[in-house]
Amino acid sequence: MIKLEDFEKIDMRVGTIISASINKGARHKAYKLEIDFGKEIGIKKSSAQITEYYREEDLINKQVIAVINFEPIKISEVKSEVRILGVASPGGVILLSTDNHVENGKRVY
């Protein structure tokens, strides 16, 4: 078990995907994404293995939930600054998103 204080250290925010392309150098098929988290946080990059359920064009303007305060990691040529949240399923990862459009950068509690 973790304490509520530990959970509150994880900074999860809503962002909108503004660009998506294949991350050609990744070991496993993945997309290179740019996500807009609003004026305060700005645009962040990520690499995500979500190619089974999502096409590049379907990701544009999709709102997602991401952890924005993990240490960045290098995935091929992409400095992945945020970790997009999803659920593993037999067919691939399904992204967590909002039911309704919300302002980019809003915190998830």
Stockholm file with secondary structure:
# STOCKHOLM 1.0

chainA/1-109         MIKLEDFEKIDMRVGTIISASINKGARHKAYKLEIDFGKEIGIKKSSAQITEYYREEDLINKQVIAVINFEPIKISEVKSEVRILGVASPGGVILLSTDNHVENGKRVY
#=GR chainA/1-109 SS CCCHHHHHTSCEEEEEEEEEEECTTCSSCCEEEEEECHHHHCEEEEEECCTTTCCHHHHTTCEEEEECSSCCEEETTEEECSEECEEEETTEEEECCCSSCCCTTCEEC
#=GC SS_cons         CCCHHHHHTSCEEEEEEEEEEECTTCSSCCEEEEEECHHHHCEEEEEECCTTTCCHHHHTTCEEEEECSSCCEEETTEEECSEECEEEETTEEEECCCSSCCCTTCEEC
//
